[in-house]
Amino acid sequence: MPNTKQESLIAQAQNLSGLIAYQEGSVVSRTLIDKEKGTVTLFAFEEKQGLSEHTAPYDAMVYVLDGEVEVTISGKPVTLKEGEITIMPANKPHALAAKTRFKMLLVMIKS
């Protein structure tokens, strides 16, 4: 069955930040691409929200669209602001904590 939400993004100009909205007290996600070899997912975090420390078996890139987040990778904190990226290596513990409300694009490459 076709994904009409995804089809509305194909061969069209879209503003990434406008594809997801903040929701008070919550973390919201929207998967844009979900394939065997990787995913592309938008997230919107309200201030003081986050993801507790965990690991993933794949490399992932975080690209901040709006706001500010502290990403901790293997115990090292990295503060990211709008327009900045970091790579979270596979099998390394990482966590995210919103310093302000923020939106990010997460690109995960599975190999």
N, CA, C and O atoms as a GROMACS GRO file, in nm:
protein
  444
    1MET      N    1   0.084  -0.118   0.000
    1MET     CA    2   0.000   0.000   0.000
    1MET      C    3   0.089   0.124   0.000
    1MET      O    4   0.180   0.132   0.082
    2PRO      N    5   0.066   0.220  -0.088
    2PRO     CA    6   0.151   0.339  -0.095
    2PRO      C    7   0.136   0.427   0.029
    2PRO      O    8   0.029   0.434   0.090
    3ASN      N    9   0.245   0.493   0.064
    3ASN     CA   10   0.246   0.586   0.177
    3ASN      C   11   0.221   0.726   0.120
    3ASN      O   12   0.313   0.788   0.067
    4THR      N   13   0.100   0.776   0.131
    4THR     CA   14   0.065   0.904   0.070
    4THR      C   15   0.138   1.020   0.136
    4THR      O   16   0.167   1.120   0.069
    5LYS      N   17   0.170   1.010   0.266
    5LYS     CA   18   0.248   1.116   0.331
    5LYS      C   19   0.387   1.124   0.272
    5LYS      O   20   0.438   1.233   0.248
    6GLN      N   21   0.449   1.009   0.246
    6GLN     CA   22   0.582   1.009   0.186
    6GLN      C   23   0.573   1.053   0.040
    6GLN      O   24   0.659   1.128  -0.007
    7GLU      N   25   0.472   1.010  -0.032
    7GLU     CA   26   0.456   1.049  -0.172
    7GLU      C   27   0.444   1.200  -0.188
    7GLU      O   28   0.486   1.255  -0.290
    8SER      N   29   0.387   1.268  -0.089
    8SER     CA   30   0.372   1.414  -0.098
    8SER      C   31   0.507   1.485  -0.090
    8SER      O   32   0.515   1.604  -0.117
    9LEU      N   33   0.613   1.412  -0.053
    9LEU     CA   34   0.747   1.470  -0.043
    9LEU      C   35   0.831   1.445  -0.169
    9LEU      O   36   0.932   1.512  -0.191
   10ILE      N   37   0.789   1.351  -0.251
   10ILE     CA   38   0.869   1.312  -0.367
   10ILE      C   39   0.859   1.418  -0.476
   10ILE      O   40   0.751   1.462  -0.513
   11ALA      N   41   0.978   1.459  -0.525
   11ALA     CA   42   0.989   1.556  -0.635
   11ALA      C   43   0.915   1.686  -0.605
   11ALA      O   44   0.854   1.745  -0.694
   12GLN      N   45   0.920   1.728  -0.478
   12GLN     CA   46   0.857   1.854  -0.435
   12GLN      C   47   0.954   1.926  -0.342
   12GLN      O   48   1.030   1.862  -0.269
   13ALA      N   49   0.951   2.057  -0.344
   13ALA     CA   50   1.029   2.134  -0.248
   13ALA      C   51   0.952   2.140  -0.116
   13ALA      O   52   0.834   2.174  -0.113
   14GLN      N   53   1.020   2.108  -0.008
   14GLN     CA   54   0.958   2.110   0.125
   14GLN      C   55   1.054   2.174   0.224
   14GLN      O   56   1.175   2.164   0.209
   15ASN      N   57   1.000   2.240   0.324
   15ASN     CA   58   1.078   2.294   0.434
   15ASN      C   59   1.080   2.188   0.544
   15ASN      O   60   0.976   2.154   0.600
   16LEU      N   61   1.199   2.134   0.575
   16LEU     CA   62   1.209   2.025   0.672
   16LEU      C   63   1.146   2.061   0.806
   16LEU      O   64   1.069   1.982   0.861
   17SER      N   65   1.178   2.177   0.858
   17SER     CA   66   1.128   2.216   0.988
   17SER      C   67   0.976   2.225   0.991
   17SER      O   68   0.914   2.201   1.094
   18GLY      N   69   0.916   2.258   0.878
   18GLY     CA   70   0.771   2.270   0.869
   18GLY      C   71   0.699   2.135   0.859
   18GLY      O   72   0.577   2.130   0.866
   19LEU      N   73   0.774   2.027   0.844
   19LEU     CA   74   0.714   1.895   0.830
   19LEU      C   75   0.681   1.829   0.964
   19LEU      O   76   0.621   1.721   0.969
   20ILE      N   77   0.721   1.895   1.073
   20ILE     CA   78   0.693   1.840   1.206
   20ILE      C   79   0.668   1.957   1.301
   20ILE      O   80   0.730   2.063   1.289
   21ALA      N   81   0.576   1.937   1.395
   21ALA     CA   82   0.539   2.042   1.489
   21ALA      C   83   0.575   2.002   1.632
   21ALA      O   84   0.576   1.884   1.667
   22TYR      N   85   0.604   2.102   1.712
   22TYR     CA   86   0.626   2.078   1.854
   22TYR      C   87   0.495   2.040   1.920
   22TYR      O   88   0.387   2.082   1.877
   23GLN      N   89   0.504   1.958   2.025
   23GLN     CA   90   0.388   1.918   2.102
   23GLN      C   91   0.427   1.932   2.250
   23GLN      O   92   0.523   1.869   2.295
   24GLU      N   93   0.353   2.012   2.323
   24GLU     CA   94   0.389   2.046   2.460
   24GLU      C   95   0.420   1.921   2.544
   24GLU      O   96   0.342   1.827   2.550
   25GLY      N   97   0.539   1.924   2.609
   25GLY     CA   98   0.579   1.817   2.699
   25GLY      C   99   0.613   1.685   2.632
   25GLY      O  100   0.620   1.582   2.699
   26SER      N  101   0.636   1.687   2.501
   26SER     CA  102   0.653   1.561   2.428
   26SER      C  103   0.771   1.562   2.333
   26SER      O  104   0.831   1.666   2.305
   27VAL      N  105   0.801   1.443   2.286
   27VAL     CA  106   0.893   1.423   2.175
   27VAL      C  107   0.809   1.368   2.061
   27VAL      O  108   0.740   1.267   2.077
   28VAL      N  109   0.814   1.432   1.945
   28VAL     CA  110   0.736   1.392   1.829
   28VAL      C  111   0.833   1.345   1.721
   28VAL      O  112   0.939   1.405   1.703
   29SER      N  113   0.798   1.238   1.649
   29SER     CA  114   0.883   1.192   1.540
   29SER      C  115   0.799   1.168   1.415
   29SER      O  116   0.680   1.139   1.422
   30ARG      N  117   0.866   1.180   1.301
   30ARG     CA  118   0.803   1.153   1.172
   30ARG      C  119   0.908   1.089   1.082
   30ARG      O  120   1.008   1.152   1.047
   31THR      N  121   0.885   0.966   1.043
   31THR     CA  122   0.977   0.895   0.955
   31THR      C  123   0.952   0.939   0.811
   31THR      O  124   0.840   0.931   0.760
   32LEU      N  125   1.059   0.985   0.746
   32LEU     CA  126   1.048   1.028   0.606
   32LEU      C  127   1.088   0.916   0.511
   32LEU      O  128   1.028   0.898   0.405
   33ILE      N  129   1.191   0.839   0.549
   33ILE     CA  130   1.237   0.725   0.468
   33ILE      C  131   1.267   0.610   0.564
   33ILE      O  132   1.334   0.628   0.665
   34ASP      N  133   1.217   0.492   0.531
   34ASP     CA  134   1.241   0.374   0.612
   34ASP      C  135   1.273   0.258   0.517
   34ASP      O  136   1.184   0.196   0.460
   35LYS      N  137   1.401   0.233   0.502
   35LYS     CA  138   1.448   0.129   0.410
   35LYS      C  139   1.535   0.029   0.486
   35LYS      O  140   1.578   0.055   0.598
   36GLU      N  141   1.560  -0.083   0.424
   36GLU     CA  142   1.642  -0.187   0.484
   36GLU      C  143   1.781  -0.134   0.522
   36GLU      O  144   1.836  -0.175   0.624
   37LYS      N  145   1.837  -0.045   0.443
   37LYS     CA  146   1.974   0.004   0.465
   37LYS      C  147   1.981   0.135   0.542
   37LYS      O  148   2.091   0.184   0.568
   38GLY      N  149   1.867   0.192   0.580
   38GLY     CA  150   1.874   0.315   0.658
   38GLY      C  151   1.740   0.385   0.672
   38GLY      O  152   1.643   0.353   0.604
   39THR      N  153   1.739   0.482   0.764
   39THR     CA  154   1.618   0.561   0.788
   39THR      C  155   1.651   0.709   0.796
   39THR      O  156   1.764   0.748   0.828
   40VAL      N  157   1.552   0.790   0.767
   40VAL     CA  158   1.560   0.935   0.783
   40VAL      C  159   1.436   0.975   0.862
   40VAL      O  160   1.323   0.954   0.817
   41THR      N  161   1.458   1.034   0.980
   41THR     CA  162   1.348   1.064   1.069
   41THR      C  163   1.361   1.205   1.124
   41THR      O  164   1.470   1.247   1.165
   42LEU      N  165   1.251   1.279   1.125
   42LEU     CA  166   1.244   1.411   1.188
   42LEU      C  167   1.198   1.394   1.332
   42LEU      O  168   1.114   1.309   1.362
   43PHE      N  169   1.253   1.477   1.421
   43PHE     CA  170   1.210   1.480   1.560
   43PHE      C  171   1.187   1.624   1.603
   43PHE      O  172   1.256   1.715   1.557
   44ALA      N  173   1.091   1.643   1.692
   44ALA     CA  174   1.068   1.772   1.757
   44ALA      C  175   1.063   1.745   1.908
   44ALA      O  176   0.978   1.669   1.954
   45PHE      N  177   1.153   1.806   1.983
   45PHE     CA  178   1.162   1.788   2.127
   45PHE      C  179   1.123   1.918   2.196
   45PHE      O  180   1.172   2.025   2.160
   46GLU      N  181   1.038   1.911   2.294
   46GLU     CA  182   1.011   2.026   2.378
   46GLU      C  183   1.127   2.043   2.476
   46GLU      O  184   1.200   1.947   2.503
   47GLU      N  185   1.144   2.164   2.527
   47GLU     CA  186   1.250   2.191   2.625
   47GLU      C  187   1.240   2.092   2.741
   47GLU      O  188   1.131   2.057   2.787
   48LYS      N  189   1.356   2.048   2.787
   48LYS     CA  190   1.371   1.953   2.898
   48LYS      C  191   1.332   1.810   2.862
   48LYS      O  192   1.334   1.723   2.949
   49GLN      N  193   1.298   1.784   2.737
   49GLN     CA  194   1.273   1.647   2.693
   49GLN      C  195   1.403   1.589   2.638
   49GLN      O  196   1.498   1.663   2.613
   50GLY      N  197   1.408   1.460   2.620
   50GLY     CA  198   1.529   1.400   2.566
   50GLY      C  199   1.514   1.251   2.546
   50GLY      O  200   1.405   1.195   2.558
   51LEU      N  201   1.625   1.189   2.516
   51LEU     CA  202   1.634   1.044   2.504
   51LEU      C  203   1.742   0.998   2.599
   51LEU      O  204   1.854   1.050   2.596
   52SER      N  205   1.710   0.902   2.685
   52SER     CA  206   1.808   0.852   2.781
   52SER      C  207   1.919   0.775   2.708
   52SER      O  208   1.904   0.737   2.592
   53GLU      N  209   2.028   0.753   2.779
   53GLU     CA  210   2.143   0.687   2.718
   53GLU      C  211   2.105   0.548   2.665
   53GLU      O  212   2.039   0.469   2.732
   54HIS      N  213   2.149   0.523   2.545
   54HIS     CA  214   2.125   0.396   2.478
   54HIS      C  215   2.231   0.376   2.371
   54HIS      O  216   2.310   0.467   2.345
   55THR      N  217   2.233   0.260   2.309
   55THR     CA  218   2.322   0.235   2.196
   55THR      C  219   2.238   0.192   2.077
   55THR      O  220   2.123   0.148   2.092
   56ALA      N  221   2.296   0.205   1.960
   56ALA     CA  222   2.232   0.160   1.837
   56ALA      C  223   2.339   0.087   1.755
   56ALA      O  224   2.456   0.124   1.760
   57PRO      N  225   2.300  -0.014   1.682
   57PRO     CA  226   2.399  -0.091   1.607
   57PRO      C  227   2.444  -0.025   1.476
   57PRO      O  228   2.514  -0.087   1.396
   58TYR      N  229   2.402   0.100   1.454
   58TYR     CA  230   2.432   0.169   1.328
   58TYR      C  231   2.482   0.310   1.354
   58TYR      O  232   2.448   0.371   1.455
   59ASP      N  233   2.563   0.362   1.262
   59ASP     CA  234   2.603   0.502   1.267
   59ASP      C  235   2.480   0.590   1.242
   59ASP      O  236   2.391   0.554   1.166
   60ALA      N  237   2.478   0.705   1.308
   60ALA     CA  238   2.367   0.798   1.289
   60ALA      C  239   2.420   0.940   1.288
   60ALA      O  240   2.513   0.974   1.362
   61MET      N  241   2.361   1.024   1.204
   61MET     CA  242   2.395   1.165   1.196
   61MET      C  243   2.278   1.247   1.248
   61MET      O  244   2.163   1.226   1.207
   62VAL      N  245   2.307   1.340   1.338
   62VAL     CA  246   2.207   1.433   1.389
   62VAL      C  247   2.232   1.568   1.324
   62VAL      O  248   2.343   1.620   1.328
   63TYR      N  249   2.128   1.625   1.263
   63TYR     CA  250   2.135   1.758   1.204
   63TYR      C  251   2.027   1.842   1.271
   63TYR      O  252   1.908   1.812   1.260
   64VAL      N  253   2.068   1.948   1.341
   64VAL     CA  254   1.974   2.033   1.414
   64VAL      C  255   1.914   2.138   1.321
   64VAL      O  256   1.986   2.215   1.257
   65LEU      N  257   1.781   2.138   1.314
   65LEU     CA  258   1.708   2.232   1.229
   65LEU      C  259   1.669   2.359   1.303
   65LEU      O  260   1.656   2.466   1.243
   66ASP      N  261   1.650   2.347   1.436
   66ASP     CA  262   1.599   2.457   1.515
   66ASP      C  263   1.635   2.431   1.660
   66ASP      O  264   1.628   2.316   1.705
   67GLY      N  265   1.672   2.533   1.735
   67GLY     CA  266   1.695   2.518   1.878
   67GLY      C  267   1.833   2.469   1.913
   67GLY      O  268   1.928   2.483   1.836
   68GLU      N  269   1.844   2.410   2.034
   68GLU     CA  270   1.974   2.368   2.087
   68GLU      C  271   1.958   2.240   2.169
   68GLU      O  272   1.864   2.225   2.246
   69VAL      N  273   2.052   2.148   2.150
   69VAL     CA  274   2.049   2.018   2.217
   69VAL      C  275   2.190   1.982   2.264
   69VAL      O  276   2.289   2.017   2.201
   70GLU      N  277   2.196   1.911   2.376
   70GLU     CA  278   2.322   1.853   2.419
   70GLU      C  279   2.316   1.704   2.390
   70GLU      O  280   2.232   1.632   2.442
   71VAL      N  281   2.409   1.660   2.305
   71VAL     CA  282   2.421   1.518   2.271
   71VAL      C  283   2.544   1.467   2.346
   71VAL      O  284   2.653   1.522   2.332
   72THR      N  285   2.527   1.362   2.423
   72THR     CA  286   2.640   1.302   2.494
   72THR      C  287   2.672   1.169   2.427
   72THR      O  288   2.586   1.081   2.416
   73ILE      N  289   2.797   1.157   2.382
   73ILE     CA  290   2.842   1.037   2.312
   73ILE      C  291   2.960   0.980   2.388
   73ILE      O  292   3.064   1.045   2.402
   74SER      N  293   2.944   0.858   2.438
   74SER     CA  294   3.048   0.793   2.519
   74SER      C  295   3.098   0.885   2.631
   74SER      O  296   3.218   0.893   2.656
   75GLY      N  297   3.004   0.952   2.697
   75GLY     CA  298   3.037   1.039   2.809
   75GLY      C  299   3.082   1.179   2.772
   75GLY      O  300   3.100   1.262   2.862
   76LYS      N  301   3.100   1.209   2.643
   76LYS     CA  302   3.146   1.342   2.600
   76LYS      C  303   3.026   1.425   2.553
   76LYS      O  304   2.959   1.388   2.456
   77PRO      N  305   2.998   1.538   2.622
   77PRO     CA  306   2.887   1.623   2.578
   77PRO      C  307   2.925   1.711   2.459
   77PRO      O  308   3.035   1.766   2.453
   78VAL      N  309   2.832   1.721   2.365
   78VAL     CA  310   2.850   1.806   2.247
   78VAL      C  311   2.722   1.888   2.233
   78VAL      O  312   2.613   1.833   2.221
   79THR      N  313   2.736   2.022   2.236
   79THR     CA  314   2.620   2.109   2.220
   79THR      C  315   2.605   2.144   2.073
   79THR      O  316   2.700   2.190   2.009
   80LEU      N  317   2.485   2.122   2.021
   80LEU     CA  318   2.455   2.152   1.881
   80LEU      C  319   2.346   2.258   1.874
   80LEU      O  320   2.250   2.256   1.951
   81LYS      N  321   2.363   2.350   1.779
   81LYS     CA  322   2.264   2.454   1.752
   81LYS      C  323   2.220   2.442   1.607
   81LYS      O  324   2.274   2.364   1.529
   82GLU      N  325   2.120   2.522   1.572
   82GLU     CA  326   2.066   2.522   1.436
   82GLU      C  327   2.176   2.521   1.331
   82GLU      O  328   2.269   2.602   1.335
   83GLY      N  329   2.164   2.427   1.237
   83GLY     CA  330   2.259   2.416   1.126
   83GLY      C  331   2.380   2.329   1.155
   83GLY      O  332   2.463   2.309   1.066
   84GLU      N  333   2.393   2.277   1.277
   84GLU     CA  334   2.510   2.196   1.312
   84GLU      C  335   2.476   2.047   1.314
   84GLU      O  336   2.360   2.007   1.331
   85ILE      N  337   2.579   1.966   1.295
   85ILE     CA  338   2.563   1.820   1.292
   85ILE      C  339   2.664   1.754   1.384
   85ILE      O  340   2.764   1.814   1.422
   86THR      N  341   2.638   1.630   1.417
   86THR     CA  342   2.736   1.541   1.477
   86THR      C  343   2.705   1.399   1.433
   86THR      O  344   2.593   1.369   1.389
   87ILE      N  345   2.803   1.314   1.444
   87ILE     CA  346   2.787   1.172   1.413
   87ILE      C  347   2.788   1.095   1.545
   87ILE      O  348   2.875   1.115   1.629
   88MET      N  349   2.692   1.007   1.560
   88MET     CA  350   2.689   0.916   1.674
   88MET      C  351   2.731   0.779   1.620
   88MET      O  352   2.655   0.716   1.547
   89PRO      N  353   2.852   0.733   1.656
   89PRO     CA  354   2.901   0.606   1.602
   89PRO      C  355   2.821   0.486   1.652
   89PRO      O  356   2.764   0.488   1.761
   90ALA      N  357   2.817   0.384   1.572
   90ALA     CA  358   2.750   0.259   1.608
   90ALA      C  359   2.808   0.204   1.737
   90ALA      O  360   2.929   0.213   1.762
   91ASN      N  361   2.720   0.146   1.818
   91ASN     CA  362   2.757   0.074   1.940
   91ASN      C  363   2.824   0.160   2.048
   91ASN      O  364   2.882   0.105   2.141
   92LYS      N  365   2.815   0.292   2.037
   92LYS     CA  366   2.866   0.383   2.140
   92LYS      C  367   2.746   0.440   2.214
   92LYS      O  368   2.649   0.482   2.149
   93PRO      N  369   2.748   0.443   2.348
   93PRO     CA  370   2.634   0.497   2.421
   93PRO      C  371   2.615   0.646   2.392
   93PRO      O  372   2.712   0.722   2.388
   94HIS      N  373   2.491   0.685   2.373
   94HIS     CA  374   2.460   0.826   2.348
   94HIS      C  375   2.325   0.862   2.408
   94HIS      O  376   2.239   0.777   2.428
   95ALA      N  377   2.308   0.991   2.435
   95ALA     CA  378   2.184   1.044   2.492
   95ALA      C  379   2.164   1.184   2.438
   95ALA      O  380   2.260   1.249   2.395
   96LEU      N  381   2.040   1.231   2.440
   96LEU     CA  382   2.007   1.367   2.394
   96LEU      C  383   1.925   1.437   2.501
   96LEU      O  384   1.835   1.377   2.560
   97ALA      N  385   1.958   1.566   2.525
   97ALA     CA  386   1.883   1.646   2.622
   97ALA      C  387   1.859   1.784   2.561
   97ALA      O  388   1.953   1.854   2.525
   98ALA      N  389   1.732   1.822   2.549
   98ALA     CA  390   1.696   1.951   2.489
   98ALA      C  391   1.736   2.065   2.583
   98ALA      O  392   1.689   2.071   2.696
   99LYS      N  393   1.822   2.155   2.535
   99LYS     CA  394   1.856   2.275   2.612
   99LYS      C  395   1.748   2.381   2.590
   99LYS      O  396   1.716   2.458   2.680
  100THR      N  397   1.693   2.383   2.470
  100THR     CA  398   1.574   2.460   2.434
  100THR      C  399   1.489   2.361   2.354
  100THR      O  400   1.535   2.250   2.324
  101ARG      N  401   1.369   2.400   2.318
  101ARG     CA  402   1.299   2.309   2.226
  101ARG      C  403   1.379   2.306   2.097
  101ARG      O  404   1.436   2.407   2.056
  102PHE      N  405   1.382   2.190   2.034
  102PHE     CA  406   1.463   2.179   1.912
  102PHE      C  407   1.404   2.075   1.819
  102PHE      O  408   1.329   1.986   1.859
  103LYS      N  409   1.440   2.090   1.692
  103LYS     CA  410   1.404   1.993   1.589
  103LYS      C  411   1.532   1.938   1.529
  103LYS      O  412   1.630   2.011   1.513
  104MET      N  413   1.529   1.810   1.496
  104MET     CA  414   1.648   1.750   1.435
  104MET      C  415   1.606   1.650   1.328
  104MET      O  416   1.496   1.594   1.330
  105LEU      N  417   1.697   1.631   1.235
  105LEU     CA  418   1.685   1.527   1.135
  105LEU      C  419   1.786   1.420   1.174
  105LEU      O  420   1.905   1.449   1.189
  106LEU      N  421   1.740   1.297   1.189
  106LEU     CA  422   1.827   1.186   1.222
  106LEU      C  423   1.838   1.096   1.100
  106LEU      O  424   1.739   1.044   1.050
  107VAL      N  425   1.961   1.078   1.054
  107VAL     CA  426   1.987   0.990   0.939
  107VAL      C  427   2.067   0.872   0.992
  107VAL      O  428   2.179   0.887   1.040
  108MET      N  429   2.008   0.753   0.983
  108MET     CA  430   2.072   0.633   1.031
  108MET      C  431   2.108   0.545   0.912
  108MET      O  432   2.024   0.514   0.827
  109ILE      N  433   2.236   0.506   0.907
  109ILE     CA  434   2.284   0.421   0.799
  109ILE      C  435   2.310   0.282   0.853
  109ILE      O  436   2.390   0.262   0.944
  110LYS      N  437   2.240   0.185   0.796
  110LYS     CA  438   2.254   0.047   0.840
  110LYS      C  439   2.346  -0.027   0.741
  110LYS      O  440   2.324  -0.025   0.620
  111SER      N  441   2.448  -0.090   0.794
  111SER     CA  442   2.536  -0.168   0.706
  111SER      C  443   2.600  -0.281   0.782
  111SER      O  444   2.678  -0.357   0.725
   0.00000   0.00000   0.00000
